[in-house]
């Protein structure tokens, strides 16, 4: 039997709190998932129901218990609003590699929240998961996500294809990588953002 991980102590920035996803987050995550956000993600289809969100949370929490994932919600400290998601999960067949997925609800976009959250999540992934590298797959026209990959110090790896179960097809993406040895750049970015 897989045990559910103890709650990760919340990690705070100036405006945000990153914490383990919990069952109570399912309604908020489902309510934010719409066509505009889903089209940028491989595995978050629309419609996205609270039951689907609860299943996802349950699955990633079990993966976290085995140190295969770091499932984080982004919460605004001022009012506790759930704003979005960052999940870092070991790549299938590549235990030294973790894949980063991140998104914000539309009401929270354009305020620099992901620039504040992503470096902290990257730092926590290297500290807690003992991986050699982080990778992200970004659609070529997704400028905000491309900016986050650059902020983290991720180097371009080139174009690739990924399977997107949300749409039942392969899609073109640009791959980026941050090796552990370059992680201090992510940590410095996190420290600068938090101060």
C-alpha positions as CSV (number, residue, x, y, z in Angstrom):
1,X,0.0,0.0,0.0
2,X,1.3,3.5,-0.9
3,X,1.1,6.0,1.8
4,X,0.0,9.6,1.2
5,X,2.9,11.9,1.8
6,X,2.9,14.2,4.7
7,X,2.0,17.8,3.8
8,X,4.9,19.6,2.3
9,X,5.6,22.6,4.4
10,X,4.3,25.5,2.4
11,X,6.9,27.5,0.6
12,X,6.2,31.2,0.6
13,X,7.3,34.0,-1.7
14,X,6.2,37.7,-1.4
15,X,2.8,37.1,-2.8
16,X,2.4,33.3,-3.1
17,X,2.3,30.0,-1.3
18,X,3.3,26.8,-3.0
19,X,1.9,23.7,-1.3
20,X,1.1,20.1,-2.0
21,X,-2.2,19.7,-3.9
22,X,-4.9,18.5,-1.7
23,X,-8.4,17.0,-2.3
24,X,-9.9,20.3,-1.3
25,X,-8.3,21.9,-4.4
26,X,-10.3,19.9,-6.9
27,X,-13.2,22.3,-7.3
28,X,-11.0,25.4,-7.8
29,X,-8.7,23.6,-10.3
30,X,-11.7,22.3,-12.3
31,X,-13.4,25.7,-12.3
32,X,-10.3,27.4,-13.8
33,X,-9.7,24.9,-16.5
34,X,-11.2,26.2,-19.8
35,X,-10.5,25.9,-23.5
36,X,-7.9,28.7,-23.4
37,X,-5.8,27.0,-20.8
38,X,-6.4,23.4,-21.9
39,X,-5.2,24.1,-25.4
40,X,-1.8,24.8,-23.9
41,X,-1.6,21.6,-21.8
42,X,-1.1,18.0,-22.9
43,X,-3.3,16.3,-20.3
44,X,-5.9,18.7,-19.0
45,X,-8.9,18.3,-21.3
46,X,-12.1,20.3,-21.3
47,X,-14.6,19.9,-19.9
48,X,-12.6,19.2,-16.7
49,X,-14.7,18.2,-13.8
50,X,-14.0,18.3,-10.0
51,X,-14.0,14.4,-10.1
52,X,-11.3,14.5,-12.7
53,X,-9.3,17.0,-10.7
54,X,-9.7,14.9,-7.5
55,X,-8.5,11.8,-9.4
56,X,-5.4,13.7,-10.7
57,X,-4.7,15.0,-7.2
58,X,-4.9,11.5,-5.7
59,X,-2.6,10.1,-8.4
60,X,0.1,12.8,-8.1
61,X,0.0,12.5,-4.3
62,X,0.6,8.8,-4.5
63,X,3.5,9.5,-6.9
64,X,4.8,12.1,-4.5
65,X,4.9,9.4,-1.8
66,X,7.3,7.5,-4.0
67,X,9.3,10.6,-4.8
68,X,8.2,10.5,-8.4
69,X,6.3,13.8,-8.3
70,X,6.1,17.2,-6.7
71,X,2.5,18.3,-7.2
72,X,2.0,21.9,-6.2
73,X,-0.8,24.3,-6.2
74,X,-0.1,28.0,-6.4
75,X,-2.1,29.9,-3.8
76,X,-2.3,33.7,-3.2
77,X,-1.2,34.5,0.3
78,X,-3.4,37.5,0.7
79,X,-6.7,35.6,0.4
80,X,-5.9,31.9,0.0
81,X,-7.2,31.8,-3.6
82,X,-6.0,28.8,-5.6
83,X,-4.4,30.3,-8.7
84,X,-2.9,27.5,-10.7
85,X,-0.7,24.4,-10.7
86,X,3.0,23.4,-11.0
87,X,3.7,19.7,-11.2
88,X,7.2,18.2,-11.6
89,X,7.1,14.5,-12.3
90,X,9.8,11.9,-13.2
91,X,9.9,11.2,-16.9
92,X,8.7,7.6,-17.8
93,X,11.8,5.4,-18.2
94,X,14.2,8.3,-17.2
95,X,14.3,8.5,-13.4
96,X,17.0,11.1,-13.5
97,X,14.8,13.5,-15.5
98,X,11.7,15.4,-14.3
99,X,9.1,17.0,-16.5
100,X,7.6,20.4,-15.5
101,X,4.0,21.4,-16.2
102,X,2.7,24.8,-15.1
103,X,-0.4,26.9,-15.6
104,X,-2.4,29.8,-14.1
105,X,-6.1,30.5,-14.2
106,X,-6.9,33.2,-16.7
107,X,-7.8,35.7,-13.9
108,X,-4.3,35.4,-12.5
109,X,-2.3,35.7,-15.8
110,X,-0.2,38.7,-16.6
111,X,0.7,39.6,-13.1
112,X,4.1,37.9,-12.8
113,X,2.8,35.1,-10.5
114,X,4.4,32.3,-12.5
115,X,7.7,34.2,-12.7
116,X,7.5,34.2,-8.9
117,X,6.4,30.6,-8.5
118,X,8.4,28.6,-11.1
119,X,11.9,29.2,-9.7
120,X,10.8,28.2,-6.3
121,X,9.2,25.0,-7.6
122,X,12.4,24.2,-9.6
123,X,14.5,24.7,-6.5
124,X,12.2,22.4,-4.5
125,X,12.3,19.7,-7.2
126,X,16.1,19.5,-7.2
127,X,16.1,19.5,-3.4
128,X,13.4,16.9,-2.8
129,X,13.4,14.6,-5.9
130,X,17.2,14.1,-6.5
131,X,16.9,14.4,-10.2
132,X,19.7,15.4,-12.6
133,X,17.6,17.6,-14.9
134,X,14.3,19.3,-15.4
135,X,12.7,19.5,-18.8
136,X,9.7,21.4,-20.2
137,X,7.8,21.0,-23.5
138,X,6.3,24.3,-24.7
139,X,4.2,25.0,-27.7
140,X,6.2,27.2,-30.1
141,X,3.7,30.1,-30.0
142,X,3.2,30.1,-26.2
143,X,5.2,33.2,-25.3
144,X,4.5,33.3,-21.6
145,X,5.6,29.7,-21.1
146,X,8.7,30.3,-23.2
147,X,9.5,33.3,-21.0
148,X,9.2,31.0,-17.9
149,X,11.6,28.4,-19.4
150,X,14.1,31.2,-20.1
151,X,13.7,32.6,-16.6
152,X,14.5,29.2,-15.1
153,X,17.7,29.2,-17.2
154,X,16.5,26.3,-19.3
155,X,18.5,25.7,-22.5
156,X,16.7,24.9,-25.7
157,X,17.0,21.3,-26.9
158,X,15.1,21.7,-30.1
159,X,11.8,20.8,-31.6
160,X,10.0,17.6,-30.8
161,X,6.6,15.9,-30.7
162,X,4.5,14.9,-27.7
163,X,1.4,12.9,-27.2
164,X,-1.5,15.1,-25.9
165,X,-4.2,12.9,-24.5
166,X,-6.3,16.0,-23.9
167,X,-6.8,16.3,-27.7
168,X,-6.0,12.7,-28.7
169,X,-3.1,13.6,-31.0
170,X,0.6,14.3,-31.3
171,X,1.7,18.0,-31.3
172,X,4.8,19.9,-32.0
173,X,6.7,21.4,-29.0
174,X,10.0,23.0,-28.2
175,X,11.9,21.2,-25.5
176,X,14.0,22.9,-22.8
177,X,16.3,21.5,-20.2
178,X,17.8,22.7,-16.9
179,X,20.6,20.5,-15.6
180,X,21.2,20.3,-11.9
181,X,24.6,21.9,-12.2
182,X,22.9,25.0,-13.7
183,X,20.2,25.0,-10.9
184,X,21.9,27.9,-9.0
185,X,20.6,30.2,-11.8
186,X,17.1,29.1,-10.9
187,X,17.8,29.5,-7.2
188,X,19.2,33.0,-7.7
189,X,16.2,33.9,-9.8
190,X,13.9,32.6,-7.0
191,X,15.8,34.6,-4.3
192,X,15.7,37.8,-6.4
193,X,11.9,37.3,-7.0
194,X,11.2,36.6,-3.3
195,X,13.2,39.6,-2.0
